[in-house]
Amino acid sequence: MKFLNNDWCKAYTDAWKANADLKSGLKKFTGNFVYRVSDRTDIAPLQVNIKDGEVLYYGPENGNEIEFDMWATYEGWKKVIQGEIGVKKAMMTSGYGFKGSKIKAAMYMGSFEKSIKMMSDIQTEF
């Protein structure tokens, strides 16, 4: 599946819904976030809305307020998904970005990392 196409987005949120550990870690988390490819306007961002750890919505940006915005170049996402660079290291590397409450992100960092690492479980074409 091509990264961030409709099938990939469905597979990602299906994996989220099936991941009891992730949902448990986020059971007190409610917020909306977006994954973006910063150097490819032809790839639509993925918005995911979470309430108490459960996915309520996924798909194109829908006008809801975005609490967390995460982006990387296409090659950057590829490196993270293929395990060439870890999530924490990526966030400190040029070409990767994050916008949102750093305090809230720190509270849920372990679960946020799991949600990104989970992307590597999806068969992804780049």
Secondary structure in CASP SS format (residue, H / E / C, confidence):
PFRMAT SS
TARGET T0000
AUTHOR 0000-0000-0000
METHOD secondary structure of the structure
MODEL  1
M C 1.00
K E 1.00
F C 1.00
L C 1.00
N C 1.00
N H 1.00
D H 1.00
W H 1.00
C H 1.00
K H 1.00
A H 1.00
Y H 1.00
T H 1.00
D H 1.00
A H 1.00
W H 1.00
K H 1.00
A H 1.00
N C 1.00
A H 1.00
D H 1.00
L H 1.00
K H 1.00
S H 1.00
G H 1.00
L C 1.00
K C 1.00
K C 1.00
F C 1.00
T E 1.00
G E 1.00
N E 1.00
F E 1.00
V E 1.00
Y E 1.00
R E 1.00
V E 1.00
S C 1.00
D C 1.00
R C 1.00
T C 1.00
D C 1.00
I C 1.00
A C 1.00
P C 1.00
L E 1.00
Q E 1.00
V E 1.00
N E 1.00
I E 1.00
K E 1.00
D C 1.00
G C 1.00
E E 1.00
V E 1.00
L E 1.00
Y E 1.00
Y E 1.00
G E 1.00
P C 1.00
E C 1.00
N C 1.00
G C 1.00
N C 1.00
E C 1.00
I C 1.00
E C 1.00
F E 1.00
D E 1.00
M E 1.00
W E 1.00
A E 1.00
T C 1.00
Y H 1.00
E H 1.00
G H 1.00
W H 1.00
K H 1.00
K H 1.00
V H 1.00
I H 1.00
Q C 1.00
G C 1.00
E C 1.00
I C 1.00
G C 1.00
V H 1.00
K H 1.00
K H 1.00
A H 1.00
M H 1.00
M C 1.00
T C 1.00
S C 1.00
G C 1.00
Y E 1.00
G E 1.00
F E 1.00
K E 1.00
G C 1.00
S C 1.00
K H 1.00
I H 1.00
K H 1.00
A H 1.00
A H 1.00
M H 1.00
Y C 1.00
M H 1.00
G H 1.00
S H 1.00
F H 1.00
E H 1.00
K H 1.00
S H 1.00
I H 1.00
K H 1.00
M H 1.00
M H 1.00
S H 1.00
D H 1.00
I C 1.00
Q C 1.00
T C 1.00
E E 1.00
F C 1.00
END
